[in-house]
């Protein structure tokens, strides 16, 4: 453990086992965070614990913001995301998490023009180049989503791609939403390729090509994502 406080807490909402904090987990632990994964339905977690945590992360998953009738726990997650944003407590949303943040801020979430799966760089806005995402400029990141969202009022757009104009946004210094996956650990990519096999085959994805691109780009993403996340946490007071 380093000299930082050993009492920092990070709660991570994990919807499927293999979509965890990935390469961000050792980074968070090095900053003194004790990490607790929370499964769908919030077993054993109170809203007071959620709001008191130093950092909360909402990870990705195969369900969507509009699936609340099929998966009622999503209603609770949305309420908790909304309450975390209202309290201006540090919150990071990745993929589904970013969509939940947009929805909680009053924006529409809906199917994108095409499913975006694979590695590619995002284009940073002027605000993005002044943000921690500057470390990701020109760096291929992993995209794996079909839904997108409108920009929330009061948020700053940080990054875009041709398929998905709204790839990242922030609200103040404490809330960061990323449609892409900076946490992806390419050493465990087979778990993603297997866990999402039906989706990949339905989309006609070149699975060997995706595997090769993951090997090619993973190390650079890990280095730059660490710089990005460390700078964001510093700005968020963490």
N, C-alpha and C positions, 0 to 999 in steps of 0.2 A: 504494500500500500504506500502511496506517495503521501506528501505532506498535506494534501487537501482533506477536508472534513470526511470522516468515515461514516457520517450520519446522513449522507445524501441518499435519497430514494428515487428510483426510476420505476414507474409502472408501465408495462408494455402490453397493450391489448393485442393478442395473437389469435388469429382466426383459423389458421392451419399450422401444423407443427413445424413445417420446413420454412415458412415465411416468418422467421424471427428477426432479431436485430442483426444477425449476420456479422459482418466485419465491424459494425458499430459497437457490438457488445464489449469487446476488449477495450475499445476506446473509452466507452462510458465507465467501465470498471477502473481504468487507469486514472480517471478523474474523480474517483472516490464514490461512485454510485453503487449502491446495492440494488440489483435488478430483480424485479419480480414480474413474471409473466402471468397475465390474467387471461383465462379462457373465455369463450363466448358464454354469456349469461352471468358473468361476474361472480363466480362462486367464492364466497368468503371475503368479498371486498365491499366496503361501505363507500358511499358518496363522500363522506368526510375524509377517508383515506385517499380517495381519488383527488380531491381538491388540495389536500395537504402535501401530496408528493412534490418533490422538487422538480421533477420532470415527468411528463407523461408522453407516451408514444402510441399512436394508433397505426398498426401495421396493415399490410394488404391482405387480400383474400379473394376467393372466387365468388362471393356474394356481392350484391350491389345495394346501394342506398335505397333503392326502390323496392327491395325485397322484404320489407318490414312485416307484411302479412304472413309470409312463409317463415321468416326468422324474426319473431317478435323481440328478441334481445337487441336487435339493431335499434329499436326505438329508444331503449335505455342508453345504448352507446351514444346515440345522437344527442340525447338530453345531457349526458355527461360531458360530451365534447362542447356543447353549447355553454354549459356552466363553467367549464375550464376557460373558455375564451372570454366569457363575461368577467371572470375574476382576473384576467390578464396574467395567468400563470403559464410558465413555459410548456409549450405543446408542439410536438412534431407529428405531422401526418404524412404517411407514405402510401401512395396509390389509393386504395380504398379509404385510408385515413385522410388523405387530402380531399377526396370527394365528400367525406363526412364533414370535414371542416367547412367546405364551401356551402354545403346544404345547411349546416348549423348557422351559417352567417346569412342565410336567406337566399342563396343562389340555386338555380336549377341544375340538377345532375341528370344526364341523359346519354344515350348511346352516341359514340363518336361516328364520324363519317367512315371510319375503317378501324379494324382492330390493329393496334400498334404493338407488335412483339418483335424484339430484336435490339441490337446495339446501334446507337447513333447519338451524335452530339446534339445538345439543345442550343438554340440561339438565345443569347441573353439580351434582355432589354437594357436600357440605360440604368434603370434601378438595379437590375441584376448584376451589372458590372461593378456597382458600388456596394454590393451585398456579399456575404460569404460565398455565394455561388460563383463568384469570379474565379475561384480555384477550379471550377469545372468547365471553364470556357474551352471549347475545342476538344473536350474529353468525351469519348463515347461512353454513354451510360446505358443501363438496361431498361428497356421499355417493355411493359407487359400489362396491357389494359385494353378494354373496349369502350368504357364509358369516359365521359368528359364532363366539364362543368362550366357554367358562366362565371365570370369574375365577380366576387363579392364586392359590395359597396365598401369603400374605404380601404380595400386591400391594394397592395402594389404587385403588379405582374412582374415576375422576375425572369421567366424563360418560356420559350415556345418551340414547337416543331411544326413542320408543314402540315402534318396530319392533326396535331393537337395544339392549337394556338395557346392554350392555357396549361402550361406544364408545371408552373411553380408560382406561388404567391406568398407574401408575408403580410402579417398584420402587426404593426409595431416591431419591436425586437423580440417579442416573446412567442410568436406563433409563426411556424414555417410549414407550408404545405408543398409536398413534392409528388407529382404524378408518377415520376420515374422512380427507379429503385437504386439509391446510392448504397444501400446496405447489402446488396447481393454478394454472397461469398461464392466465388466461382469454384472453389474446392468442393462445394456441395451442390453444384449445378445439376447433377444427376437427380437429386431429390426434386428439383423444380421440373425437370423434363419428364420425370415419371409421374409426379403428383398432378401435373397439368396435361397429361398425355392426351386425354380426350379433347381438350380445348385446342391443343397444338395440331392434332390431326384434323379436327373440324375446320381449323383455319388454314390448313395446307402449309403449315410452317415447315421450313427446311430444318429438321431437327439436327442432323449432323453439322449443318452450317452454323446453327445457333450455338451448338456445343463448341465448335472451333472458334467462333467469335468471342465466346466467353473466356476461353483460354488466352486469346490474343489481347483482350482489353482489360481483364480483371485486375492485374497488378497495378496498372495506372489508375484505375478507378479507386482502388483501395487507398492509394497514397493521397489522391486529391480529395476524396470524400472525407478523410481524416482531417485535412486542413480546413475544409468547408465546415464540418461539424464542430470542430474545436472553436473556430471563429464565431460561429452562431451561438454556441453555448456561452462564450465569453460575453457576447453582446446581450444575451438573455440573463446575465448575472449568475451564471452557473460555473 
